[in-house]
Amino acid sequence: MTSPDLHQKTAEHSILLSFGQPDPETLPIAELREALLHVMNGPEVGAALQYGAEQGTRSLLEVLVEKINREQWLAVRPENLMITAGSTHAVDMLTRLHTQPGSVLMLEAPSYVDSLHLFRDQELDLHPLPMDEEGLIPGALAEEIERLHARGLAPRLLYTIPTFHNPTGRTLSEARRVEIIALAHRHGFWILEDDVYRDLPFEGTVPPSFYALAGGKQVLSTGSFSKTLAPGLRLGWLLAPVEEVQRCVNFGLTCMSGGANPLVAHAVAAYCLSGAWEPHIQRQRVLYRARRDRALAALERLMPPGVTWTRPAGGFFLWLSLPDHAQASQVRQLALQQGVVLTAGEGFFVEPTAGAHHLRIAYSYASAEEIETGISVLAQILRELR
């Protein structure tokens, strides 16, 4: 992780098309301050300053139950949820519980760079799966499972970011989700659904989650307040069958440390119960849609032939594919010299060379004007490399 001081220094001097996080101007500082003061001045402050229940703060669990049931037409109970220290905490905990060093984990190619880091730390056997414009290809998943079985191997987990995927911005279609669930049930692996961007659609209908389509069977789903509220809260959740939640509640680190961020969880619950969260999400959707549109318009107008890109229907990212003569790492360095920070594609792949001609652009953090300027700089670099 980059240090906060370096983040601040970089932010002061560069156009940041690499930061996949909310615009600092959108952070609801006053409302969160008021919610924290409400907790600190209220009768629950004693509980909020203790270790807290391992499953998480009850009031926040109830907020999430109401939201998930209302939006996804489910009937989950608090027992199906656990508050976590961000979605990454949930992913780490779940992979530790469901795998051991050498276990087979399947995932999209490309995938989230920090999840790849986490899986490598756990010494998992990573098997990347191809995507197209509709997301992960079920036929390729079925073929990979057959290859694994021919070698006497069985996959334990499929890690997927199905909605507004990081880094590509793509969304997996409902039909493909159904096919993948059928494969999971047939072959006995769990689907680990990283669903942190679900609340940020710009158009159309968001497909039902894997959890909803499978009725929770063999699906472990994670969410986060980092994208729709503030990443510094370090707060997310796990949605899973009751027995899987209990496994996480009984996880060694959980038993040792208690609930995830009880004081913050109490404050976020108070904030949500005030009615502020939903309007805040709606404002974010409008803002990020406008920035996505600005980015797409600039790409259409400025990019030289041979460059293609995704057209995300939500989330924070779009994905550029460069011509064979343009190396992403070189383009990134040239852009950095002109004050534009991009993310080269190599880090998003199990085999880094697969990302040699790709770049990720994040449109959530930079202003609309900075986005257009940054894309202009990038386009000029690509024209000169020709």
Secondary structure, DSSP 8 states (H G I E B T S, - for coil): ---HHHHHHHHHHSEESS--S--GGG--HHHHHHHHHHHHTSTTHHHHTS---TT--HHHHHHHHHHHHHHHT----GGGEEEESSHHHHHHHHHHHH--TT-EEEEEES--HHHHHHHHHTT-EEEEEEEETTEE-HHHHHHHHHHHHHTT--EEEEEE--SS-TTT-----HHHHHHHHHHHHHHT-EEEEE-TTTT-B-SS-----HHHHHTTTTEEEEEESTTTT-GGG--EEEE--HHHHHHHHTSHHHHHH-SS-HHHHHHHHHHHHTT-HHHHHHHHHHHHHHHHHHHHHHHHHH--TT-EE---SBSSEEEEE--TT--HHHHHHHHHHTTEE-EEGGGGSSSGGGGTTEEEEE-SSS-HHHHHHHHHHHHHHHHHH-
